[in-house]
Every structure is written in C-alpha cells, then in structure tokens.
Amino acid sequence: MPKPAVAAWVVNQLYWRHRKPFDRFIEATQKTRDAPGMRERLEARREAQAELVRIAANVLKEAGSSGTRDLMRRVTSTLEALSTSGSLPDAPQAGRLTAELEPPGFDLFGGVVPTSGGKRREAKAPPTPAPKTAVDLEDAREAERRRLAAAAKNDVRDWERALRAARTQAERTAAAFETATKRAGDSERRRVKAQKQLADVVVEADEARERAREAEAAAQRAAREAESAERALEAARRKLDEL
C-alpha cells in the first residue's frame, strides 16, 4: 500500500488502536439519521467526535508531531467523511486509508435538520448549479491542485518533525547503549581482575599451608632428635659416674 497522508494515518491509528471510541462516533453518526431525538443524537455525536480528536492529538504527540490546527482539521474532516459515507457504495475502508477524505453534504443525515425551536424541518435540496465552462473547470482544477499541494506540504512538514524526533530518540538510545556497553566492559574487567587476585590468594594460601606442614614436620624431627640427644647425654653421664 502507498504511504498514507498524515491525517489518514492518524485516522487509521484511531481505527486499529482505539476501536471503541471510533465505533461510538460512527454509531452516533448513523443514529443522527433517525428523526426522533435528533438534538440528543447530535450532542452524542459531538461528544464522540471530541473524544476521538483528543485521542488523535495524543497519537500525533506519541509520533513526534505537534498536531497543528490545519492537521487536526484534516483529521476531523476525514473522520466526518468516514462516518457519513460508510453506507455508500465504494465507501473508503476504515483502517486502510491512504489519502485524506472530505465529508459529503449533510443530505446524508436523512434530510432531517433540527431547528432552533427543537422542531424538525425537511432540508431543502441545493439549487442545481449552472453548467461549468472550460475556464471554470480549469480554475477548479487549479484550486484543487493548490489544495493538494498545500496538504502535501503540510504532510512533509509533519513527517519531517516526526523524523527529527525519531532521530533524536535514536541518538539518545545509541548514547545510552554506548554508556551501558562501556560500564559492562569495565565491570567485566574488574571481575576478571578480582578472579585473578582471588586465584593468586588461593595459590599463596596453599603455599603457606604447605610451608606450615613442612615446618611442623621439621619441628617434630628436631624434637625427636633433641630427645635422643638428651637420652644419650644421660647415658654418658651414668657411664662417667660409674668410672
């Protein structure tokens, strides 16, 4: 699939990651087509839409985008279009949008519009526009081209901001990884050094024990020799006394 426009991407995120408020908004829009309780249904729809717009702002913030007023307007327009055209043939599929949408006219609400007095009145059909001339068509195409170009520029700015934020986060993560790697290396070197020192101490302790055993054996031999010499001296003295 082609890379979606930013507003379309945000609406896709609302569909996949925040399905409950998304479905509440769509359901509220569908219910406004029924005449009874129109005022309450429109209020419920406004509340559901406001909740989705708040969530969309958070989604943009998580992606590193500031959520400009124009971008939020395009997100809202795309949501409006999805909610009002869901039952039409060839309607765009929620969650798989690649371009922003413009909402159709209010005739999709069943022709019922609340008046200031709370009564209902039938919405009048819009007047049939006069046939457009070639100049009018060219002007319309040029206006549409400018609108698309402006939207594309806004998308570029939004994605550039998101890219800068992602690069900054990547640099911070790389720096943290480098610091952690250095600390791990230092700890490993200290561990190896400590193990070597411990091995040296063990060797020295073994050598000291061996020297102690040898000294003990030498002391025992010297004691035995001293006893023998003492006995020989006594014998020599007795022999001397006998003479």
N, C-alpha and C positions, 0 to 999 in steps of 0.2 A: 504494500500500500504506500502511496506517496506520503511524505511528511506532512502532517496536518498543520493548518494555521493555529496560532497560539490559542485563540478563543475556542476553536473547535477542539483542540487538545484538552483544554480545561473542562469543557462540557463532557468530553469522553471520560475524563477522570471522575467527574461527578457521577456519571452513569455506572462506572465499574467499581468505584471505591465508596460511594455514598448513595447506594441504591434506594434506601428507604426514603430520605428526603426528596430524592429525584422522583420516585414514583408518586409521592404525595403531591408534588407540584403538577405532574402530568394528570393525575386523577382529579385534582382540583380544577384544572383547566377543562377537562372533559365534562365535569359536573356543571360548569357555568353555562353550558349549552341548554340546560333544562330551565324552563321559565320559573317554576316555583322556587322561592327562596333565593332569588338572584343576588340580592345585596349580600347576604351571608356567604354565598358561594364565592363571590368576587373577593370578599375580605379574606376568606380562607386561602384563595389562590394567591393574593398579595403576600400573605404571611409565609406561605410555602416558597414563593419566589424569593422573598427577602432572606429566608434561611439558606437557600441554595447560593445566593450571591455572597453571603458571608462565608460559606464553606469554600466557594470558588476563590475568594480573596486569600484564604489560608493556603489553598492548593498552590496558588501563584507564589505566595511567600515561601513555601517549602521548596519551590523550584528555583528560588533566587530572583523572582521578578517582583517589581514594586506594585504591579496591578494599577496602571494608570486609569484615569477616568474613561478615556476612549476605549481602552481594552475591556474594562468592566461593562461598558455599554455594548460592545460587540458580543461579550459573553451572554449578557441579558437578552440581546436580540436573538442569538442562536437558541437560547432556551425557549424564548417565546415561539420561535418558528417550530421547534420540535414539538412543543405542547399543543400547538394549534393545527399542525398538519399531520399528526400521527395517523389519522384515519383516511387520509387522502391516498389515491393511487400513486405509486412510485415515491412515497414519502421517504425522507432520509432516515437511515437506521441509527438509532441512538447507540453510542459507544463506538461507532466506526466512522465518525465524521472526518472528512479531510479538508473541508472548507467551512467558512462561516456561513450562517444562514440569516436570511431576512424574514421576519414574520409576515404571513399573509394578512389580508384585511380582516376586520372584525366581523365580517359576514359569516365567518366560521363558527361564531357563537350562536348560531341558530336564529339570527335575526332579532334577538331579544336584547334590548339595552335598557338598564334601569334609568328612570327619570329622577329629578330632584325630589319629587313627591313620593317616591317609593313605588309608583305605578309602572306598568310596562307599556312600551310602545314598539311598534314594528319599525325596524331600521329601514330607512329609505334606500332604495337601490341607487348607487352612484350614477351620475349622468354619464351617458355614453360619450367618450372622448372623441374629439374630431380626428379624422384621419391625419396621420403624421406625414409631413412632407419629407423629401430626401434630406433637406437641411436639418429638420427636427431630428430625424433618425441619426444623422451624423453627430449632432450636438449631444444626443442621448448616449451614443456610443462613446464619445469623448468624455462625457461626465462619468460614465461607468468605468472607463479606463482610469480616470483620475482617482475615482473612489477605490478601485482595486489597487492602484499604485500606492495610495496613501495607506491602505490597510497592510500591504506588503511591507512598506517601510516601517510601520508600527511593529509588525511581526519581527522584522530584522532587529529592531532596537530591543524588543523584549527578549529575543533569543540571545542577542549579544550580552545583555545584562545577565541572563541565566548562565551563559558560557563563562563570563568573568567570575561569577560567584562559584561556579563549579571548579574553575581553575584555582581560585583562591583556596577553596576547601581541599583540593588535591595537593596543593603546595603545603598546606598546614599538615595534612595527613602524612605526606612524604617526610616533612621535617620531624614529626613525632616518631615516625618509623625509624628514621636515621638515629635519633636520640636513643630510642629503645634498643636498637641494634648495638650502639656503642656501649650502653650500660650492660647489655647482656655479654658483650665481649670482655668488658672489664671484670664482670663477675666471674666469667669463666676462667680468666687469667688468675684471679685471686683464688679460685677453687683449686686450680692446678698447683699453684704455689703452696697453698695450705696442705694439699695432699703430699707434695714433695717434702715439705717440712715435717709433716707427720711421719712419713716413711723414714726420714733421717733420724727423727727422735726414736722411732721404734728400733732402728739399727743400733743407735747409740745405747739404748736401754738393754738390748740383747748382749752387746759387747760388755757393758758394765756388769750384767749378771754373770757372764762367763768369767770375767776377771775376778768377781767376788767368789765364784766357786773355786777358781784356781788358788786364790789367796787362802780360802778356807782349807783346801787340801794341803797347801804348804804349811799352814799353821798347825794342822793336825800332825803332819810329818815332823815338824820341829818339836812339837810336844812329845811325840813318841821318842825322838832322839834324845830329848832332854831327860826323859825318864830313864832311858837306857844308860846315859852318861852318869846319872845320879846313882843308879844301881851299881855300875862299875866302880864309881868312886867309893861307895860304901864297902864294896868287896875289897878294894885296895886298902882301905883304912883298917879293915879287920885283919887282913893279912899282915899289915905293918905292925899291928898291936901284938900279934902272935910271935913276931920275931923279937 
